[in-house]
Amino acid sequence: MSPPQLSTLQREDFDEVLESEVFIDVNKLRKYARHGIPDQIRGEVWKYLLGVEKSDRSSEFTQRRARYDSYQEIDKENVEVSKRVRGEVNRYLLRTRKDDLLDPHTVPAVFEAVICAYINCNNHVEYSPALVQICAPFVITMKTDYDVYSGFERLVNILYEPSLDNNINKRVAQFLSYFRTLMPELYNYFEEEDVDVSEWASSWLRYLLAKELPIQSALQLWDVYFALPDFVSFHPFVCLAILKHLKDSLEDLEQSEIRSMLLRLPKMNIGQIVNQANNIRSEIQARYGAIGSGRG
Protein backbone atom coordinates (compact mmCIF):
# COMPACT_ATOMS: atom_id res chain seq x y z
CA MET A 1 0.00 0.00 0.00
CA SER A 2 1.50 3.35 -1.00
CA PRO A 3 1.54 6.35 1.38
CA PRO A 4 -1.41 8.73 1.16
CA GLN A 5 -0.83 11.72 -1.11
CA LEU A 6 -0.33 15.12 0.47
CA SER A 7 -3.36 17.33 0.12
CA THR A 8 -3.25 20.74 -1.55
CA LEU A 9 -4.27 22.18 1.82
CA GLN A 10 -1.07 20.82 3.39
CA ARG A 11 1.05 22.47 0.71
CA GLU A 12 -0.81 25.71 1.32
CA ASP A 13 -0.17 25.38 5.06
CA PHE A 14 3.58 25.08 4.46
CA ASP A 15 3.57 27.96 1.99
CA GLU A 16 1.78 30.22 4.45
CA VAL A 17 4.53 29.65 7.03
CA LEU A 18 7.43 29.89 4.56
CA GLU A 19 6.14 33.11 2.98
CA SER A 20 6.23 35.03 6.26
CA GLU A 21 8.55 38.00 5.77
CA VAL A 22 9.61 38.48 9.39
CA PHE A 23 9.55 35.21 11.35
CA ILE A 24 9.26 31.54 10.38
CA ASP A 25 7.12 29.59 12.83
CA VAL A 26 9.30 26.47 13.08
CA ASN A 27 6.89 24.83 15.54
CA LYS A 28 4.20 24.93 12.85
CA LEU A 29 6.64 23.46 10.32
CA ARG A 30 7.41 20.63 12.76
CA LYS A 31 3.70 19.96 13.25
CA TYR A 32 3.05 19.82 9.50
CA ALA A 33 6.24 17.90 8.65
CA ARG A 34 5.20 14.94 10.79
CA HIS A 35 2.56 14.23 8.14
CA GLY A 36 5.00 14.56 5.23
CA ILE A 37 6.52 17.44 3.26
CA PRO A 38 5.77 18.11 -0.43
CA ASP A 39 8.76 17.18 -2.61
CA GLN A 40 9.11 20.67 -4.09
CA ILE A 41 9.71 22.39 -0.73
CA ARG A 42 11.25 19.55 1.30
CA GLY A 43 14.75 21.04 1.19
CA GLU A 44 13.53 24.47 2.27
CA VAL A 45 11.59 23.01 5.22
CA TRP A 46 14.46 20.73 6.25
CA LYS A 47 16.76 23.73 6.56
CA TYR A 48 14.51 25.25 9.21
CA LEU A 49 13.91 21.96 11.00
CA LEU A 50 17.66 21.28 11.21
CA GLY A 51 18.49 24.82 12.26
CA VAL A 52 20.46 25.59 9.10
CA GLU A 53 18.17 28.58 8.49
CA LYS A 54 17.18 30.79 11.44
CA SER A 55 13.53 31.55 12.17
CA ASP A 56 14.25 35.29 12.34
CA ARG A 57 14.45 36.44 8.73
CA SER A 58 15.79 39.94 9.44
CA SER A 59 19.38 38.85 8.69
CA GLU A 60 18.58 36.00 6.33
CA PHE A 61 20.67 37.27 3.40
CA THR A 62 23.68 37.96 5.64
CA GLN A 63 23.50 34.49 7.19
CA ARG A 64 23.19 32.77 3.82
CA ARG A 65 26.13 34.74 2.47
CA ALA A 66 28.18 33.75 5.51
CA ARG A 67 27.36 30.06 4.97
CA TYR A 68 28.23 30.38 1.29
CA ASP A 69 31.56 32.07 2.04
CA SER A 70 32.39 29.57 4.77
CA TYR A 71 31.74 26.63 2.44
CA GLN A 72 33.84 28.18 -0.34
CA GLU A 73 36.79 28.52 2.02
CA ILE A 74 36.81 24.84 3.07
CA ASP A 75 39.48 22.66 1.48
CA LYS A 76 37.66 20.07 -0.67
CA GLU A 77 40.76 18.27 -1.93
CA ASN A 78 41.22 14.75 -0.64
CA VAL A 79 42.46 12.36 -3.31
CA GLU A 80 41.92 9.17 -1.37
CA VAL A 81 38.41 10.04 -0.17
CA SER A 82 37.38 11.47 -3.57
CA LYS A 83 38.22 8.20 -5.29
CA ARG A 84 36.19 6.17 -2.80
CA VAL A 85 33.25 8.59 -2.89
CA ARG A 86 33.22 8.47 -6.70
CA GLY A 87 33.03 4.68 -6.72
CA GLU A 88 30.25 4.55 -4.12
CA VAL A 89 28.26 7.32 -5.85
CA ASN A 90 28.43 5.42 -9.15
CA ARG A 91 27.09 2.31 -7.42
CA TYR A 92 24.39 4.36 -5.72
CA LEU A 93 23.31 5.96 -9.02
CA LEU A 94 23.08 2.55 -10.70
CA ARG A 95 20.95 1.22 -7.88
CA THR A 96 18.59 4.23 -7.84
CA ARG A 97 18.47 5.08 -11.55
CA LYS A 98 14.79 4.08 -11.80
CA ASP A 99 13.91 6.81 -9.28
CA ASP A 100 15.39 9.41 -11.67
CA LEU A 101 16.05 11.85 -8.82
CA LEU A 102 19.72 12.62 -9.49
CA ASP A 103 21.58 13.78 -12.60
CA PRO A 104 24.47 11.30 -13.05
CA HIS A 105 26.46 13.93 -14.94
CA THR A 106 26.48 16.64 -12.27
CA VAL A 107 25.88 15.11 -8.83
CA PRO A 108 29.09 13.05 -8.41
CA ALA A 109 31.08 16.28 -8.09
CA VAL A 110 28.65 17.55 -5.43
CA PHE A 111 28.99 14.35 -3.37
CA GLU A 112 32.78 14.49 -3.64
CA ALA A 113 33.06 18.14 -2.65
CA VAL A 114 30.62 17.92 0.28
CA ILE A 115 31.97 14.69 1.80
CA CYS A 116 35.63 15.67 1.33
CA ALA A 117 34.93 19.08 2.85
CA TYR A 118 33.31 17.47 5.88
CA ILE A 119 36.08 14.95 6.45
CA ASN A 120 38.77 17.59 6.01
CA CYS A 121 37.06 19.63 8.74
CA ASN A 122 36.39 16.64 11.03
CA ASN A 123 39.49 14.53 11.37
CA HIS A 124 37.83 12.20 13.89
CA VAL A 125 35.39 10.98 11.20
CA GLU A 126 36.70 8.26 8.91
CA TYR A 127 35.26 7.81 5.43
CA SER A 128 32.49 5.22 5.21
CA PRO A 129 30.34 4.36 2.17
CA ALA A 130 27.36 5.18 4.39
CA LEU A 131 28.28 8.87 4.10
CA VAL A 132 27.19 8.75 0.46
CA GLN A 133 23.76 7.40 1.41
CA ILE A 134 23.43 9.98 4.20
CA CYS A 135 24.40 12.75 1.79
CA ALA A 136 22.05 11.66 -1.02
CA PRO A 137 18.79 13.02 0.47
CA PHE A 138 20.41 16.44 0.80
CA VAL A 139 21.73 16.34 -2.78
CA ILE A 140 18.19 15.47 -3.91
CA THR A 141 16.37 18.12 -1.89
CA MET A 142 18.76 21.09 -1.61
CA LYS A 143 19.28 23.57 -4.44
CA THR A 144 22.84 24.72 -3.69
CA ASP A 145 26.06 22.93 -2.77
CA TYR A 146 26.51 24.97 0.40
CA ASP A 147 22.98 24.05 1.55
CA VAL A 148 23.74 20.39 0.86
CA TYR A 149 26.85 20.74 3.00
CA SER A 150 25.05 22.56 5.81
CA GLY A 151 22.28 19.95 6.07
CA PHE A 152 24.71 17.05 5.74
CA GLU A 153 27.00 18.59 8.38
CA ARG A 154 24.15 19.01 10.87
CA LEU A 155 23.00 15.42 10.52
CA VAL A 156 26.42 13.76 10.49
CA ASN A 157 27.44 15.76 13.57
CA ILE A 158 24.45 14.20 15.35
CA LEU A 159 25.05 10.65 14.09
CA TYR A 160 28.80 10.76 14.79
CA GLU A 161 28.51 12.46 18.16
CA PRO A 162 31.17 10.56 20.17
CA SER A 163 28.94 9.39 23.04
CA LEU A 164 26.46 8.01 20.47
CA ASP A 165 28.92 6.51 18.01
CA ASN A 166 31.12 4.94 20.69
CA ASN A 167 28.13 3.20 22.27
CA ILE A 168 26.92 1.42 19.13
CA ASN A 169 27.45 -2.04 20.67
CA LYS A 170 25.37 -1.06 23.70
CA ARG A 171 22.66 0.40 21.44
CA VAL A 172 22.57 -2.79 19.34
CA ALA A 173 22.35 -4.94 22.48
CA GLN A 174 19.41 -2.91 23.81
CA PHE A 175 17.68 -3.03 20.43
CA LEU A 176 18.08 -6.84 20.29
CA SER A 177 16.69 -7.12 23.82
CA TYR A 178 13.55 -5.25 22.72
CA PHE A 179 13.38 -7.34 19.53
CA ARG A 180 13.57 -10.61 21.48
CA THR A 181 10.91 -9.43 23.95
CA LEU A 182 8.42 -8.11 21.38
CA MET A 183 8.87 -10.64 18.57
CA PRO A 184 10.30 -13.84 20.11
CA GLU A 185 9.16 -16.03 17.20
CA LEU A 186 10.92 -13.91 14.59
CA TYR A 187 14.00 -13.52 16.80
CA ASN A 188 14.25 -17.28 17.28
CA TYR A 189 13.71 -17.85 13.56
CA PHE A 190 16.65 -15.56 12.80
CA GLU A 191 18.77 -17.61 15.21
CA GLU A 192 17.66 -20.88 13.58
CA GLU A 193 18.60 -19.50 10.16
CA ASP A 194 21.97 -18.19 11.47
CA VAL A 195 21.14 -14.63 10.43
CA ASP A 196 24.04 -12.35 11.37
CA VAL A 197 22.17 -9.78 13.42
CA SER A 198 25.16 -7.47 13.89
CA GLU A 199 25.51 -7.09 10.11
CA TRP A 200 22.21 -5.28 9.66
CA ALA A 201 21.25 -4.01 13.14
CA SER A 202 24.33 -1.83 13.53
CA SER A 203 23.80 -0.20 10.13
CA TRP A 204 20.08 0.30 10.73
CA LEU A 205 20.71 2.07 14.03
CA ARG A 206 23.75 4.13 13.02
CA TYR A 207 22.62 5.58 9.70
CA LEU A 208 18.84 6.12 10.01
CA LEU A 209 18.14 3.42 7.38
CA ALA A 210 19.72 5.61 4.69
CA LYS A 211 21.47 2.55 3.22
CA GLU A 212 18.50 0.18 3.39
CA LEU A 213 15.29 2.08 2.60
CA PRO A 214 14.21 3.04 -0.93
CA ILE A 215 15.04 6.72 -1.31
CA GLN A 216 11.42 7.95 -1.34
CA SER A 217 10.70 6.07 1.88
CA ALA A 218 13.87 7.47 3.44
CA LEU A 219 12.85 11.03 2.51
CA GLN A 220 9.42 10.54 4.07
CA LEU A 221 10.89 9.03 7.24
CA TRP A 222 13.39 11.87 7.60
CA ASP A 223 10.52 14.38 7.27
CA VAL A 224 9.18 12.91 10.50
CA TYR A 225 12.60 12.63 12.17
CA PHE A 226 13.66 16.20 11.54
CA ALA A 227 10.36 17.37 13.06
CA LEU A 228 11.18 15.61 16.35
CA PRO A 229 13.24 17.05 19.21
CA ASP A 230 15.24 13.81 19.58
CA PHE A 231 14.80 11.54 16.59
CA VAL A 232 17.82 9.40 17.53
CA SER A 233 15.99 8.03 20.58
CA PHE A 234 12.84 7.36 18.53
CA HIS A 235 14.67 5.62 15.68
CA PRO A 236 15.07 2.15 17.31
CA PHE A 237 11.29 1.89 17.63
CA VAL A 238 10.91 2.61 13.93
CA CYS A 239 13.37 -0.22 13.26
CA LEU A 240 11.29 -2.53 15.44
CA ALA A 241 8.12 -1.42 13.65
CA ILE A 242 9.70 -2.32 10.31
CA LEU A 243 10.57 -5.80 11.59
CA LYS A 244 7.01 -6.22 12.83
CA HIS A 245 5.64 -5.03 9.48
CA LEU A 246 7.85 -7.52 7.59
CA LYS A 247 7.51 -10.38 10.10
CA ASP A 248 5.30 -12.68 8.01
CA SER A 249 7.40 -12.18 4.88
CA LEU A 250 10.69 -12.73 6.72
CA GLU A 251 9.45 -15.98 8.30
CA ASP A 252 8.88 -17.38 4.81
CA LEU A 253 12.49 -16.76 3.73
CA GLU A 254 15.80 -18.55 4.13
CA GLN A 255 19.00 -17.04 5.47
CA SER A 256 20.34 -15.44 2.28
CA GLU A 257 16.90 -14.09 1.35
CA ILE A 258 16.40 -12.66 4.85
CA ARG A 259 19.78 -10.94 4.60
CA SER A 260 18.87 -9.49 1.21
CA MET A 261 15.57 -8.09 2.48
CA LEU A 262 17.09 -6.58 5.62
CA LEU A 263 19.85 -4.86 3.64
CA ARG A 264 17.49 -3.67 0.85
CA LEU A 265 14.12 -2.97 2.41
CA PRO A 266 10.97 -2.78 0.29
CA LYS A 267 8.93 0.40 -0.10
CA MET A 268 6.49 0.80 2.76
CA ASN A 269 3.90 3.18 4.17
CA ILE A 270 6.00 5.38 6.44
CA GLY A 271 2.95 6.86 8.16
CA GLN A 272 1.86 3.40 9.27
CA ILE A 273 5.40 2.50 10.35
CA VAL A 274 5.68 5.65 12.50
CA ASN A 275 2.30 4.95 14.12
CA GLN A 276 3.40 1.40 14.86
CA ALA A 277 6.69 2.73 16.28
CA ASN A 278 4.76 4.94 18.71
CA ASN A 279 2.70 1.94 19.82
CA ILE A 280 5.83 -0.16 20.30
CA ARG A 281 7.50 2.55 22.34
CA SER A 282 4.43 2.83 24.57
CA GLU A 283 4.48 -0.93 25.06
CA ILE A 284 8.18 -0.93 25.96
CA GLN A 285 7.75 2.05 28.29
CA ALA A 286 5.02 0.13 30.09
CA ARG A 287 7.43 -2.80 30.54
CA TYR A 288 10.72 -1.05 31.18
CA GLY A 289 9.79 2.43 32.44
CA ALA A 290 10.73 5.81 30.90
CA ILE A 291 12.98 5.64 27.83
CA GLY A 292 13.90 8.67 25.74
CA SER A 293 11.75 11.38 24.26
CA GLY A 294 10.76 12.73 20.86
CA ARG A 295 7.33 11.44 20.08
CA GLY A 296 6.62 10.71 16.42
NORCOR-V401355 format. One record per residue. PSI is psi in whole degrees, 0 to 359 (* if undefined). OMEGA is omega in degrees with one decimal (* if undefined). Layout:
BEGIN
PSI;OMEGA  PSI;OMEGA
END
This chain:
BEGIN
128;-177.9  154;-179.5  150;177.8  146;179.2  146;175.2  140;178.4  159;175.6  324;-179.5  319;178.8  315;178.8  319;178.7  323;177.7  313;178.4  313;-177.6  321;-179.9  320;179.3  314;-175.3  336;-178.0  359;176.7  133;-174.5  342;-173.4  313;-171.1  130;176.7  122;179.5  91;-176.0  329;178.2  321;176.2  319;178.0  319;178.4  316;-179.6  314;-178.3  321;-174.4  333;179.9  344;178.1  8;179.5  149;-179.5  134;176.9  141;-175.8  319;-171.9  335;-176.8  9;-177.1  313;-177.7  319;-180.0  317;-179.7  316;179.0  321;-177.9  322;177.9  320;-179.2  325;-178.6  355;179.9  12;176.1  315;174.2  141;179.1  150;-178.4  331;177.1  116;-173.7  2;-174.4  330;179.6  29;-175.1  312;-177.7  317;-179.6  317;-179.2  320;178.6  318;179.1  321;178.8  319;178.0  319;178.0  311;-178.3  319;-179.6  317;179.9  321;-180.0  329;-176.1  345;-177.7  137;175.3  122;-178.1  11;179.2  123;174.9  93;-170.3  312;-177.4  312;-178.6  319;-179.8  317;-179.0  317;-178.3  321;176.9  315;-178.0  315;179.8  317;-179.2  322;178.5  318;178.4  318;177.7  320;179.6  317;-179.7  323;176.7  317;-176.8  330;-174.5  14;-173.7  332;179.5  334;179.5  334;176.3  45;-178.7  345;-175.5  140;177.4  112;-176.1  345;-178.6  333;-174.3  329;-171.3  332;179.4  322;179.8  326;179.0  312;177.2  311;-177.5  311;-176.5  314;-176.0  312;-176.7  319;177.0  318;178.5  316;-178.6  314;-177.9  323;177.6  333;179.3  349;-175.6  81;-173.8  340;-179.3  347;-179.1  121;176.6  149;178.4  138;173.1  142;176.5  335;179.9  334;180.0  329;177.6  316;178.9  325;178.2  326;-178.7  328;-172.3  313;179.7  328;178.9  324;176.0  323;-179.7  320;-168.9  335;-175.9  147;-174.1  340;-178.1  154;-179.4  321;-176.8  333;173.0  320;175.1  312;-179.2  315;-176.8  316;178.6  315;178.7  316;-179.6  314;180.0  313;-176.1  315;-178.2  325;176.6  324;177.9  311;-175.2  329;-178.3  16;176.2  127;-169.1  316;-177.4  333;179.2  310;-175.4  323;-177.6  344;-177.8  22;-175.0  322;180.0  321;177.7  319;179.9  319;177.5  317;-179.1  318;178.7  317;178.6  315;-179.0  327;176.2  316;177.0  318;179.9  312;-178.5  324;-178.9  317;-173.3  325;-175.2  64;-175.4  325;-178.7  314;179.6  321;178.8  313;180.0  324;178.1  319;176.1  318;179.4  318;178.8  323;-178.2  5;-179.1  42;176.6  127;179.9  97;-174.6  320;-176.4  333;-177.8  317;-176.2  325;-174.8  319;-179.9  315;179.6  317;178.6  313;-173.8  324;-173.9  325;-167.1  20;175.0  32;177.0  18;179.6  328;-178.1  332;-168.6  324;-176.0  147;167.6  147;-170.2  320;-180.0  321;177.6  321;178.7  317;178.6  316;-179.6  321;178.8  318;-179.3  333;171.6  313;-179.5  313;-176.7  312;-175.6  345;176.4  352;-176.6  151;178.1  332;-178.8  77;-175.2  337;-179.2  321;-178.8  337;179.5  334;-172.3  317;-179.8  329;-179.1  330;172.5  318;177.9  318;177.3  322;178.8  323;178.2  317;176.9  319;179.6  319;179.2  324;-176.1  2;-171.4  307;-176.4  318;179.7  316;-177.7  325;-178.0  351;176.3  359;-173.6  161;173.5  174;-170.5  307;-175.6  325;179.4  323;176.3  314;179.6  314;-178.9  318;-179.0  320;-178.0  332;179.8  344;175.7  85;-174.0  149;176.6  164;174.4  140;-179.7  165;179.9  105;-174.6  325;177.6  316;178.8  321;179.4  316;-179.9  319;176.7  317;178.1  322;178.7  320;176.8  320;178.8  319;179.6  317;179.7  320;178.3  319;179.3  317;-179.3  322;176.9  322;179.1  328;-178.8  319;-169.6  352;-175.1  190;-174.9  136;179.3  101;171.2  173;-178.6  191;175.6  63;-176.5  138;179.0  *;*
END
